[in-house]
Amino acid sequence: MMCLTRRLFLTLLLLFPSVYTPAAAAQDVPTVAAAASIQYALEEIAAAYERDTGAKVRLVFGSSGNLSRQIVQGAPFHLFMSADEHFVYDLRKRGAAVDEGVVYAVGRVALFVPKGSAIEADAQLADLARAIDDGRLRKFAMANPEHAPYGVAAQEVLEHKGLWTELRGRTVMGESISQAAQYVASGSAQAGLIALSLATQPNFRRAGSYVLLPEAWHTPLRQRMVVLKRGGESARNFYDYLQQPAAQAIFKKHGFETGEP
């Protein structure tokens, strides 16, 4: 009888695959493709969401550009949390998102220097400029502007201070802001521009020091999220939760501004 029942079940799956598929089951736990800059904040929010609702989410982190490209190529993501709202707008135009989403946070950029570095962490980047001239600076970490919004912001900061041309040959670029932050925290670079949300984490504070840079030096990092076309009710529920005061408070705790600038 057991063999017959199993055979019947398998036959039904072949005849009616929509009855049960791994993709359908995965909808119960939505996959969130998120910018690396929000890793620590989002992990804390996801834990709070599970405590409050009993529901879980699956988190995947990377550079916004690479994640956006994967979505276009059919990656099984249900919610996209970008560090640059233009990637969301592009997905909407391509028909991959249900709408244009909402801004969930605004990011800031910090100069980080590891312990033992000969570079001083100053908010005007004056010592960084001197270190380029006197040879103290050998490697400078930042995210790749081609993939990561924080890399674009870092380039804008350096252009604003007239340092970009001289620094280009000394940059160590991470594919995401998280990778760039690891480069400088490990001492592989003498200084770097990283997300404030990463610089404020305990492991980074133990590894070095940072200063917040003026937001006027770069285009505002309006971080926008959107439910993707394959996203269902579970993705929408988490999307709504991210806009509630409890989640917004966690973003603020991790160095983000909330609301649109």
DONU-74922 format. One record per residue: x, y, z of N, C-alpha, C, O, CB in turn; residue in three letters. Coordinates in steps of 0.2 Angstrom, whole numbers, padded with zeros to 4 digits, always signed. Each point is the difference from the previous one (the first is absolute). Glycine has a CB too. Layout:
BEGIN
XYZXYZXYZXYZXYZAla...
***
This chain:
BEGIN
+0004-0006+0000-0004+0006+0000+0004+0006+0000-0001+0005-0004-0008-0011+0010Met+0015+0006-0002+0004+0006+0001+0003+0002-0007+0001+0005-0002+0002-0008+0014Met+0000-0003-0016+0003+0001-0006-0005+0003-0005+0001+0004-0004+0007-0013+0006Cys-0014+0006-0002-0006+0003-0004-0001+0007+0001-0001+0004-0005-0004-0016+0004Leu+0004+0014+0007-0001+0007+0002+0005+0004-0003-0001+0006-0002-0005-0009+0012Thr+0013+0001-0009+0005+0005-0002+0000+0000-0007+0002+0005-0003+0005-0008+0013Arg-0008-0003-0014+0000+0001-0007-0006+0004-0003+0001+0004-0004+0004-0016+0004Arg-0010+0012+0004-0006+0005-0002+0002+0007+0001-0002+0004-0004-0006-0013+0007Leu+0011+0010+0002+0003+0007+0002+0004+0003-0005+0000+0005-0003-0001-0008+0015Phe+0006-0001-0014+0005+0001-0005-0003+0002-0007+0002+0004-0004+0007-0011+0010Leu-0014+0002-0008-0004+0001-0006-0004+0007+0000+0000+0003-0005-0001-0016+0004Thr-0002+0015+0007-0003+0006+0000+0005+0006-0001-0002+0005-0003-0007-0010+0011Leu+0015+0004-0005+0005+0006-0001+0001+0001-0007+0001+0005-0002+0004-0008+0013Leu-0004-0003-0015+0002+0000-0007-0006+0003-0004+0001+0004-0005+0007-0013+0007Leu-0014+0007+0000-0006+0003-0004-0002+0007+0002-0002+0004-0005-0002-0016+0004Leu+0005+0014+0007-0002+0006+0002+0006+0003+0004-0001+0001+0007-0012-0004-0006Phe+0018+0006-0004+0006+0002+0004-0002+0006+0004+0004+0002+0005+0003-0006-0014Pro-0012+0008+0007-0002+0006+0004-0003-0002+0007-0001+0005+0004-0001+0001-0015Ser+0000-0012+0012-0003-0002+0006+0006+0001+0006-0002+0003+0005-0006-0011-0011Val+0014+0006+0004+0005+0002+0005+0007+0000-0004+0002-0005-0004-0008-0001+0013Tyr+0009+0011-0008+0007+0001-0003+0004+0004+0005-0002+0003+0005-0002-0002-0016Thr+0011-0003+0011+0005+0004+0004-0001+0007+0000+0000+0004+0005+0008-0013-0006Pro-0010+0012-0005-0001+0007+0000-0006+0003+0004+0001+0005+0003+0005-0005-0014Ala-0011-0004+0010-0006+0002+0004+0001-0001+0008-0002+0004+0003-0005-0008-0013Ala+0011-0001+0012+0001-0001+0007+0005+0006+0002-0001+0002+0006+0000-0014-0007Ala+0006+0014-0003+0004+0005+0002-0003+0007+0001+0003+0004+0003+0006-0010-0010Ala-0015+0007+0004-0004+0006+0001-0001+0001+0007-0001+0006+0003-0004-0007-0014Gln+0004-0004+0015-0001+0001+0007+0006+0003+0004-0001+0003+0005-0007-0013-0005Asp+0014+0010-0003+0005+0003+0003+0003+0004-0006+0004-0002-0004-0001-0007+0013Val-0004+0015-0009+0002+0004-0006+0007+0002+0000+0003+0000+0006-0014+0005-0006Pro+0014-0005-0005+0007+0002-0001+0001+0007-0001-0002+0003-0005+0005-0015+0001Thr+0001+0015+0008+0001+0008+0000+0007+0001-0003+0005-0002+0003-0013+0004+0006Val+0009+0001-0015+0006+0002-0003+0002+0007+0003-0004+0005-0002+0002-0013-0009Ala+0007+0009+0015+0001+0006+0003+0007+0002-0001+0005-0003+0000-0013+0000+0009Ala+0009+0010-0009+0006+0003+0000+0005-0001+0006-0003-0001+0005-0003+0010-0012Ala+0012-0010+0005+0005-0002+0006+0000+0005+0005+0002-0002+0006+0005-0004-0014Ala-0009+0012+0007+0001+0005+0005-0005-0001+0006+0001+0003+0005+0003+0005-0014Ser-0010-0011+0007-0005-0001+0006+0001-0007+0003-0005-0002+0004-0003+0010-0010Ile+0013-0012+0005+0000-0006+0003-0001-0001+0007-0005-0004+0002+0013+0002-0011Gln-0005+0006+0013-0001+0000+0007-0006+0002+0003-0004-0003+0004+0016+0005-0003Tyr-0015+0003-0004-0006+0003+0001-0006-0005-0002-0004-0001+0004+0008+0013-0005Ala-0003-0015-0005-0005-0004-0002-0001-0007+0004-0005-0003+0001+0006+0009-0013Leu+0005-0008+0013+0000-0006+0004-0003+0001+0007-0004-0005+0002+0014+0001-0007Glu-0009+0010+0008-0004+0001+0006-0007+0001-0001-0004-0003+0004+0014+0008+0001Glu-0012-0002-0010-0007+0001-0002-0004-0007-0001-0005-0001+0002+0008+0013-0007Ile+0001-0016+0001-0003-0007-0001-0001-0004+0006-0005-0003+0000+0011+0004-0011Ala-0002+0000+0016+0000-0004+0006-0006+0003+0004-0004-0004+0003+0016+0002-0003Ala-0013+0009+0000-0006+0003+0003-0006-0002-0003-0006-0002+0003+0013+0011+0000Ala-0007-0010-0010-0006-0002-0004-0002-0007+0002-0006-0001+0001+0009+0009-0010Tyr+0001-0012+0010-0001-0007+0002-0003+0000+0007-0005-0004+0001+0014-0001-0009Glu-0006+0008+0012-0003+0001+0007-0007+0002+0000-0004-0002+0004+0016+0004+0001Arg-0013+0003-0009-0007+0004+0000-0005-0004-0003-0006+0000+0002+0012+0011-0001Asp-0004-0014-0007-0005-0004-0004+0000-0007-0001-0005-0003-0002+0005+0013-0004Thr+0006-0013+0008+0001-0007-0001+0002-0002-0007+0001-0006-0001-0009+0004+0010Gly+0009+0007-0013+0001-0001-0007+0008+0001-0001+0003+0004+0003-0015+0000-0007Ala+0015-0007-0001+0007+0000-0001+0001+0003-0007-0005+0000-0005+0007-0009+0012Lys+0004+0012-0008+0002+0002-0007+0007-0002-0001+0004-0001+0004-0011+0011-0004Val+0008-0011-0007+0007-0002-0002+0004+0006-0002-0003+0003-0005-0001-0015+0002Arg+0010+0013+0005+0003+0006-0002+0006-0001-0004+0004-0005+0001-0007+0010+0009Leu+0004-0002-0016+0006+0000-0004+0003+0007-0001-0004+0004-0002-0001-0015-0004Val+0011+0011+0007+0003+0007+0000+0005+0000-0006+0004-0005-0002-0005+0007+0014Phe+0002+0004-0015+0005+0001-0005+0000+0008-0002-0004+0004+0003+0003-0016-0007Gly+0004+0013-0002+0000+0007-0002-0007+0001-0004-0002-0005-0003+0015+0006+0002Ser-0015+0005+0002-0007+0001-0003+0000-0001-0008-0005-0003-0003+0003+0011+0012Ser+0007-0007-0012+0001-0001-0007+0000-0007-0002-0004-0002-0005+0010+0013+0004Gly-0002-0015+0004+0000-0007-0001-0007-0003+0001-0002-0005-0003+0015+0005+0006Asn-0016+0001+0003-0006-0003+0002-0005+0002-0006-0005-0004-0001+0008+0005+0014Leu-0003+0006-0015-0005+0002-0005+0001-0004-0006-0005-0002-0003+0005+0013+0008Ser+0006-0012-0007+0001-0004-0006-0002-0007+0001-0003-0003-0005+0013+0010+0002Arg-0009-0010+0008-0003-0007+0002-0007-0001-0001-0003-0004-0002+0013+0002+0009Gln-0014+0008-0004-0007+0000-0001-0002+0000-0007-0005-0004-0002+0004+0010+0013Ile+0004-0002-0015-0002+0000-0007+0001-0007-0003-0003-0001-0005+0006+0014+0004Val+0002-0016+0003+0002-0007-0003-0004-0005+0003+0001-0006-0002+0010+0010+0000Gln-0016-0003+0006-0005-0005+0003+0002-0003+0007-0003-0005+0002+0001+0003-0014Gly+0006+0006+0016+0002-0003+0006-0007+0000+0004-0004+0004+0000+0016+0001+0000Ala-0013-0010+0005-0006-0001+0003+0000+0004+0007-0001-0002+0005+0001-0010-0010Pro+0000+0019+0004-0001+0004+0005-0007+0003+0000-0003+0000-0005+0015+0003+0005Phe-0014-0001+0006-0007+0002+0001-0001+0008+0002-0005+0003-0001+0002-0015+0004His+0009+0014+0000+0000+0007+0002+0007+0003-0001+0005-0004+0002-0014+0002+0007Leu+0010+0008-0011+0006+0003-0002+0001+0006+0004-0004+0004+0000+0004-0009-0012Phe+0005+0005+0016+0002+0006+0004+0007+0003-0002+0005-0002+0001-0012-0003+0009Met+0006+0010-0015+0006+0003-0003+0003+0006+0004-0004+0003+0004-0001-0007-0015Ser+0011+0005+0010+0004+0006+0003-0001+0006-0005+0002+0005+0002+0006-0013+0005Ala-0011+0007-0013-0001+0005-0005-0006-0001-0003-0002-0005-0003+0014+0006+0001Asp-0017+0004+0003-0006+0000-0002-0001-0001-0008-0005-0003-0002+0002+0010+0012Glu+0008-0005-0014+0000-0001-0007+0000-0007-0002-0003-0002-0006+0009+0013+0005His-0003-0016+0005-0001-0007-0002-0007-0002+0000-0002-0004-0004+0014+0002+0008Phe-0016+0004+0001-0007-0001+0001-0004+0003-0006-0004-0004-0003+0005+0003+0016Val+0000+0007-0015-0003+0003-0005+0001-0004-0007-0005-0001-0004+0006+0012+0010Tyr+0005-0014-0007+0002-0003-0006-0004-0007+0000-0002-0002-0005+0013+0007+0005Asp-0011-0008+0006-0004-0007+0000-0007+0001-0001-0004-0004-0003+0012+0000+0011Leu-0011+0010-0006-0007+0001-0001-0001+0001-0008-0005-0002-0003+0004+0008+0014Arg+0005-0002-0014+0000+0001-0007+0000-0007-0004-0003-0001-0005+0008+0012+0006Lys-0001-0016+0002+0001-0006-0004-0006-0005+0002+0000-0005-0003+0013+0007+0004Arg-0017+0000+0003-0006-0004+0002+0002-0005+0005-0004-0005+0001+0000+0007-0012Gly+0009-0001+0015+0002-0005+0005-0002+0001+0007+0000-0004+0005+0010+0002-0012Ala-0013+0009+0008-0002+0002+0006-0008+0002+0000-0002+0002-0005+0014+0002+0008Ala-0015-0005+0002-0007+0002+0000-0002+0007+0000-0005+0002-0003+0003-0012+0009Val+0007+0014-0004-0001+0008+0000+0007+0003+0001+0005-0003-0001-0017+0002+0005Asp+0012+0007-0002+0006+0003+0001+0003+0000+0007+0005+0003+0002-0008+0005-0011Glu-0001-0011+0014+0002-0001+0007+0000+0006+0004-0003+0005-0002+0010-0014-0002Gly-0003+0009+0009+0001+0005+0005+0007+0001+0002+0004-0005+0000-0016+0004+0004Val+0014+0007-0002+0006+0001+0004+0000-0003+0007-0005+0003+0004+0007+0008-0011Val+0002-0015+0009+0000-0003+0006+0005+0003+0005+0000+0000+0006-0004-0010-0011Tyr+0010+0013+0002+0005+0003+0004+0004+0004-0004+0000+0000-0007+0000-0009+0015Ala+0004+0014-0005+0005+0004-0004+0007-0001+0003+0001+0000+0006-0010+0009-0009Val+0014-0011-0001+0006-0002+0002+0005+0006+0001-0001+0005-0003-0001-0017-0002Gly+0007+0011+0009+0006+0005+0001+0006-0004-0001+0001-0006+0000-0008+0013+0008Arg+0012-0003-0010+0007-0002-0001+0005+0002+0005-0001+0006+0003-0002-0006-0015Val+0007-0005+0014+0005+0002+0005+0007-0002-0003+0001-0004-0004-0009+0002+0013Ala+0013+0006-0006+0007-0002-0001+0002-0004+0006+0000+0001+0005+0003+0010-0012Leu+0000-0017+0005+0002-0005+0005+0008-0001-0001+0002-0001-0005-0014-0005+0005Phe+0015+0006+0006+0007-0002+0000+0001-0005+0005-0002+0000+0006+0006+0012-0009Val+0000-0018+0001+0001-0005+0005+0006+0002+0005+0003+0005-0001-0006-0013-0008Pro+0003+0004+0015+0005+0001+0005+0007-0001-0003+0001-0004-0004-0009+0001+0013Lys+0012+0008-0007+0007-0001-0003+0001+0004-0006+0006+0001-0003-0005-0012+0008Gly-0006+0014-0008+0001+0003-0006+0003+0007+0001-0001+0003+0005-0009-0008-0010Ser+0014+0007+0000+0003+0007+0000-0004+0005-0002+0002+0006+0000+0009-0011-0002Ala-0017+0004+0000-0005+0005-0002-0004+0002+0006-0003-0004+0004+0003-0001-0016Ile-0002+0011+0012-0004+0003+0005-0007+0000-0002-0001+0002-0006+0010+0005+0011Glu-0014-0009-0001-0007+0001-0002-0003+0007+0002-0002+0001+0005+0001-0013-0003Ala+0001+0016-0008-0002+0007+0001-0006+0001-0005+0000-0002-0005+0011+0006+0010Asp-0016+0000-0003-0006+0000-0004+0001+0005-0006-0005+0000-0004-0002-0002+0015Ala+0013+0005-0011+0001+0004-0006+0005-0003-0005+0001+0003-0006-0003+0007+0013Gln+0004-0016-0006+0004-0004-0004+0007+0004-0001+0004-0002-0005-0014-0004+0000Leu+0012+0010+0010+0006+0004-0001+0006-0004+0000+0005+0000-0004-0011+0010+0009Ala+0006-0015+0000+0006-0004+0001+0000-0005-0006+0006-0003-0002-0006+0004+0015Asp-0005-0004-0015+0000-0004-0006+0003+0003-0006+0004-0003-0003-0015-0002+0007Leu+0010+0011-0005+0003+0004-0005+0008+0000+0001+0003+0000-0005-0014+0007+0003Ala+0013-0005+0008+0007+0000+0001+0003-0006+0000+0006-0001-0003-0008+0010+0010Arg-0002-0015-0006+0003-0006+0000+0001-0003-0007+0005-0004-0001-0010+0002+0012Ala+0001+0005-0016+0001-0002-0007+0007+0003-0002+0004-0003-0004-0017+0003+0002Ile+0014+0007+0004+0006+0003-0002+0006-0003+0003+0006+0000-0003-0013+0010+0002Asp+0007-0011+0008+0006-0002+0003+0002-0008+0000+0004-0002+0002-0006+0012+0005Asp-0003-0014-0011+0001-0007-0001-0002-0004+0006+0001-0006+0000+0008+0009-0007Gly-0012-0001+0012-0003-0004+0006-0006-0004-0003-0001-0006+0003+0005+0014+0005Arg-0007-0006-0012-0006-0004-0003+0002-0004-0006+0002+0002-0005-0010+0007+0009Leu+0007-0016-0003+0002-0005-0005-0006-0003-0003-0001+0000-0006+0012-0002+0012Arg-0016+0001-0002-0006-0003-0002-0006+0003+0003+0000+0002+0006+0006-0013-0008Lys-0011+0012-0002-0007+0003+0002-0005-0004-0002-0001-0002-0006+0006+0014+0006Phe-0010-0014+0005-0005-0004-0001-0007+0004-0002-0001+0005+0004+0007-0014+0004Ala-0010+0006-0012-0006+0003-0002-0004-0006-0004+0003-0005-0002+0001+0017+0002Met-0010-0011+0000-0004-0005-0004+0000+0002-0008+0001+0006-0001-0009-0008+0011Ala+0007-0003-0014+0001+0002-0007-0006+0004-0003-0006-0003+0001+0012-0008-0002Asn-0005+0017-0001-0006+0004-0003-0004-0003-0005-0006+0002-0001+0013+0007+0004Pro-0004-0014-0006-0004-0004-0006-0006-0004+0003-0005-0001-0004+0015+0001-0003Glu-0009-0002+0013-0005-0005+0003-0003+0003+0006-0006-0002+0002+0012-0007-0006His-0003+0013+0008-0002+0002+0007-0002+0007+0000+0005+0004-0001+0002-0013+0006Ala-0013+0011-0002-0001+0007+0001+0005+0004+0004+0001+0006-0001-0013-0009-0001Pro+0014-0001+0008+0005+0003+0004+0006+0002-0003+0004+0004+0002-0009-0010+0007Tyr+0007+0002-0015+0006+0001-0004-0001+0007-0004+0005+0003+0000-0003-0016+0000Gly-0008+0014-0002-0001+0006-0004+0000+0006+0005+0003+0005-0002-0011-0012-0006Val+0005+0006+0014+0001+0006+0005+0007+0001+0002+0002+0006+0000-0013-0009+0004Ala+0015-0002-0003+0007+0001+0001+0004+0003-0005+0004+0005+0001-0005-0015+0006Ala-0001+0009-0013+0004+0003-0006-0002+0007+0000+0004+0005-0001-0004-0015-0006Gln-0007+0012+0008-0002+0007+0000+0003+0004+0006+0002+0006-0001-0013-0010-0004Glu+0012+0000+0011+0004+0004+0005+0007+0002-0002+0002+0005+0002-0009-0012+0007Val+0010+0002-0012+0007+0001-0001+0001+0005-0006+0004+0004+0000-0002-0016+0003Leu-0007+0012-0008+0000+0005-0005-0001+0007+0003+0003+0005-0002-0007-0013-0006Glu-0001+0008+0013-0001+0007+0003+0006+0003+0004+0001+0006+0000-0013-0010+0002His+0016-0001+0001+0006+0003+0003+0006+0000-0005+0006+0002+0003-0010-0007+0008Lys+0003+0003-0017+0006+0001-0005+0005-0006+0001+0006+0001-0002-0008+0011+0002Gly+0000-0017+0003+0004-0006+0001+0000-0006-0004+0004-0005+0000-0004+0009+0011Leu-0006-0004-0015-0001-0006-0004+0005-0002-0005+0002-0006+0000-0014+0009+0001Trp+0015+0002-0005+0005-0002-0005+0006-0003+0003+0003-0005-0002-0008+0014-0005Thr+0007-0006+0013+0006-0003+0003-0001-0006+0003+0005-0004+0001-0001+0016+0001Glu-0010-0014+0001-0001-0006+0003-0002-0006-0004+0001-0005+0002-0005+0012+0007Leu+0002-0006-0015-0002-0005-0004+0005-0006-0001-0002-0006+0000-0005+0014-0006Arg+0013-0006+0006+0005-0006-0001+0002-0003+0006+0003-0005+0000+0001+0011-0009Gly-0007-0004+0015+0001-0003+0007-0006-0003+0003+0000-0002+0005+0009+0010-0004Arg-0014-0008-0005-0007-0003+0003+0000-0008+0000+0002-0003-0005-0008+0014+0001Thr+0003-0013+0009-0001-0007+0001-0008+0000+0000-0003+0002+0005+0014-0006+0001Val-0014+0001-0011-0007+0000-0001-0004-0006+0002+0002-0006-0003+0000+0014-0006Met-0006-0008+0013-0004-0006+0002-0007+0000-0005-0002+0005-0002+0006-0004+0014Gly-0006-0007-0013-0006-0001-0004-0006+0003+0003-0005+0001-0003+0010-0011-0002Glu-0005+0010+0012-0005+0003+0004+0003+0005+0005+0006-0001+0001-0014-0009-0003Ser+0004+0014+0005+0003+0004+0006+0002-0004+0006+0005+0002+0003-0013+0007-0007Ile+0005-0015+0005+0002-0004+0005+0007-0003-0001+0004+0000+0004-0016-0003-0002Ser+0013+0001-0009+0007-0002-0001+0005+0005+0000+0006-0001+0003-0011-0007-0010Gln+0004+0014+0005+0004+0006+0001+0002+0001+0007+0005+0002+0002-0010+0003-0013Ala-0001-0005+0015+0001+0001+0007+0005-0005+0004+0004+0002+0004-0015+0003-0004Ala+0010-0011-0003+0005-0006+0003+0007+0002-0002+0005-0002+0004-0014-0006-0004Gln+0010+0010-0006+0007+0002-0002+0003+0005+0005+0006-0001+0002-0009-0001-0014Tyr+0000+0007+0013+0003+0005+0004+0000-0002+0008+0005+0002+0003-0009+0007-0011Val-0001-0012+0010+0000-0002+0007+0006-0005+0001+0002-0001+0006-0015+0003-0005Ala+0014-0006-0006+0006-0005+0001+0007+0003+0000+0005-0004+0001-0013-0005-0006Ser+0008+0015+0003+0007+0003-0001+0003-0001-0007+0005+0002-0001-0004-0003+0013Gly-0005-0002-0017+0002+0000-0007+0001+0007-0003+0003+0000-0005-0008-0012+0004Ser+0001+0016+0004+0001+0007-0003+0000+0005+0006-0002-0002+0006-0005-0001-0016Ala+0011+0009+0009+0001+0004+0006-0006+0004+0001+0000+0003+0006+0012-0002-0009Gln-0017+0000-0001-0006+0004+0001-0005-0002-0005+0002-0004-0005+0005+0013+0010Ala-0013-0007-0004-0005-0002-0005-0007+0004+0002-0001+0002+0005+0006-0014-0007Gly-0009+0012-0004-0007+0003+0001-0005-0006+0000+0000-0003-0005+0004+0014-0001Leu-0007-0011+0012-0005-0006+0001-0007+0003+0002+0000+0006+0002+0010-0014+0000Ile-0015+0004-0001-0006+0002+0002+0000+0001+0008+0003-0004+0003-0009-0002-0012Ala+0003+0012+0011+0000+0001+0007-0003-0006+0004+0002-0001+0005-0003+0013-0008Leu-0004-0015+0000-0004-0006+0003+0005-0006+0001-0001-0004+0005-0009+0008-0010Ser+0016-0004+0002+0005-0005+0001+0005+0002+0005+0002-0003+0005-0004-0002-0016Leu+0004+0011+0010+0005+0003+0005-0002+0000+0007+0004+0000+0004+0000+0007-0014Ala-0010-0006+0011-0003+0000+0007+0000-0006+0004-0002-0001+0006-0004+0011-0010Thr+0006-0016+0000+0000-0007+0003+0005-0001+0005+0006+0002-0001-0012-0006-0010Gln+0005+0000+0016+0005-0001+0005+0007-0003-0003+0005+0002+0002-0014-0004+0006Pro+0008-0003-0013+0006-0003-0002+0004+0005-0004+0007+0000+0000-0013-0011-0001Asn+0003+0016-0002+0004+0005-0004+0003+0005+0005+0006+0003-0001-0013-0004-0009Phe+0003+0003+0015+0003+0005+0005+0006-0003+0004+0004+0004+0002-0016+0000+0000Arg+0012-0011-0001+0006-0003+0003+0006+0000-0005+0006+0000+0002-0014-0007+0005Arg+0006+0007-0014+0006+0000-0005+0003+0007-0001+0005+0000-0003-0011-0010-0002Ala+0002+0015+0006+0003+0007-0002-0005+0005+0002-0004+0000+0005+0010-0005-0014Gly-0005+0011+0006-0005+0006+0002-0002+0003-0007+0002-0002-0005+0005+0004+0015Ser-0013+0002-0009-0003+0003-0006-0002+0007+0002-0001+0002+0005-0003-0013-0009Tyr+0003+0015-0002-0004+0006+0001-0005+0001-0006+0001-0003-0005+0010+0008+0010Val-0017-0002-0003-0005+0001-0005+0002+0005-0004+0002+0006+0002-0011-0010+0006Leu+0007+0003-0015+0002+0006-0005-0007+0004-0001-0005-0003+0000+0015-0004-0005Leu-0009+0013+0003-0006+0004-0002-0004-0003-0005+0003-0002-0005+0004+0012+0008Pro-0013-0010-0002-0005-0003-0005+0000+0004-0007-0002-0003-0005-0005-0002+0015Glu+0009+0011-0009+0000+0005-0006+0005-0002-0005+0000+0002-0006-0004+0007+0013Ala+0009-0013-0005+0005-0002-0005-0002-0006-0005+0004-0001-0004+0004+0004+0013Trp-0013-0006-0008-0002-0005-0005-0008+0000-0001-0004+0003+0004+0014-0010+0000His-0012+0004-0009-0007+0000-0001-0004-0004+0005+0003-0005+0002-0001+0005-0014Thr-0007+0002+0015-0004-0004+0005+0000-0007-0001-0003-0002-0006-0003+0012+0009Pro+0007-0014+0001+0000-0008+0000-0007-0002+0002-0001-0003+0005+0013+0001-0003Leu-0017+0004-0007-0007-0002+0002-0001-0008-0002+0000-0002-0005-0004+0014+0002Arg+0003-0015+0009+0000-0008-0001-0007-0002-0001-0004+0001+0005+0014-0002+0002Gln-0012-0002-0012-0007-0001-0002-0001-0008+0000+0004-0003-0003-0005+0014-0004Arg-0005-0013+0009-0002-0007-0001-0006-0001-0004-0004+0005+0000+0009-0007+0012Met-0006-0004-0014-0006-0001-0004-0001-0008+0000+0004-0004+0000-0002+0014-0008Val-0009-0012+0008-0002-0007-0001+0001-0001-0007-0003+0003-0005-0005-0003+0015Val+0011-0006-0012+0001-0002-0006-0006-0004-0003-0005-0002+0004+0017+0001-0002Leu-0013+0000-0009-0005-0003-0003-0002-0007+0003-0006-0002+0001+0009+0009-0011Lys+0002-0011+0012-0001-0007+0003-0001+0001+0007-0002-0006+0003+0010+0001-0012Arg-0008+0010+0012-0001+0001+0007-0008-0001+0002-0004+0002-0004+0014+0006+0005Gly-0011-0011+0004-0007-0002+0002-0002+0004+0007+0003+0005+0001-0002-0016-0007Gly-0006+0008+0009-0002+0003+0006+0005+0001+0006+0000+0004+0003-0011-0008-0006Glu+0015-0002+0003+0005+0000+0005+0005+0006-0001+0003+0003+0005-0004-0016-0003Ser+0003+0014-0008+0005+0005-0002-0003+0007+0002+0003+0005+0002+0002-0012-0011Ala-0012+0008+0007-0003+0006+0001-0001+0001+0008+0001+0006+0002-0007-0007-0013Arg+0005-0004+0015+0000+0001+0007+0006+0003+0003+0000+0004+0004-0008-0014-0004Asn+0014+0007-0002+0006+0003+0002+0002+0007-0002+0002+0004+0003+0002-0016-0003Phe-0006+0013-0006+0000+0007-0003-0003+0005+0004+0002+0005+0001-0001-0010-0013Tyr-0007+0003+0014-0004+0005+0004+0003+0000+0007+0000+0006+0003-0010-0009-0009Asp+0013-0002+0009+0003+0000+0006+0006+0005+0000+0001+0003+0005-0005-0015-0002Tyr+0008+0012-0008+0006+0004-0001-0002+0007+0001+0004+0005+0001+0001-0014-0008Leu-0011+0011+0006-0002+0007+0000-0003+0002+0006-0002+0006+0001+0000-0006-0013Gln+0001-0004+0017-0002+0001+0007+0005+0003+0004+0006+0000-0001-0014-0009+0000Gln+0006+0013+0006+0004+0004+0005+0006-0005+0003+0005+0002+0001-0015+0006+0001Pro+0008-0014+0000+0005-0005+0003+0006-0001-0005+0005+0000+0002-0014-0005+0005Ala+0007+0004-0013+0005-0002-0005+0004+0007-0002+0006-0001+0000-0013-0009-0004Ala+0004+0015+0004+0003+0006-0002+0005+0003+0006+0005+0002-0001-0015+0001-0006Gln+0008-0005+0013+0004+0001+0006+0007-0004-0001+0005+0003+0002-0015+0000+0005Ala+0009-0009-0009+0006-0004-0001+0005+0003-0005+0006+0000+0001-0012-0010+0003Ile+0003+0012-0010+0004+0004-0005+0004+0006+0003+0006+0000-0001-0014-0004-0008Phe+0004+0008+0013+0003+0006+0003+0006-0002+0005+0005+0003+0000-0016+0003-0001Lys+0010-0012+0004+0005-0002+0005+0006-0002-0004+0006+0001+0003-0015-0005+0005Lys+0009+0002-0014+0006-0003-0004+0002+0006-0004+0004-0002-0005-0008-0010+0005His+0003+0018+0001+0003+0006-0003-0004+0002-0007+0003+0005-0003+0007-0009+0008Gly-0016+0002-0006-0004+0002-0006-0004+0006+0002-0002+0000+0006+0002-0011-0011Phe-0002+0015+0001-0005+0005+0001-0006-0003-0003+0000-0004-0005+0008+0014+0004Glu-0014-0008+0003-0006-0003-0003-0005+0006-0002+0001+0005+0002+0000-0015+0006Thr-0005+0008-0013-0004+0005-0003+0004+0003-0006+0006-0001-0001-0011+0004+0012Gly+0002+0000-0016+0003+0003-0006+0003+0006+0001-0003+0005+0003-0005-0011-0010Glu+0015+0007+0005+0003+0007+0001-0003+0005-0004+0002+0006+0000+0009-0012+0003Pro
***
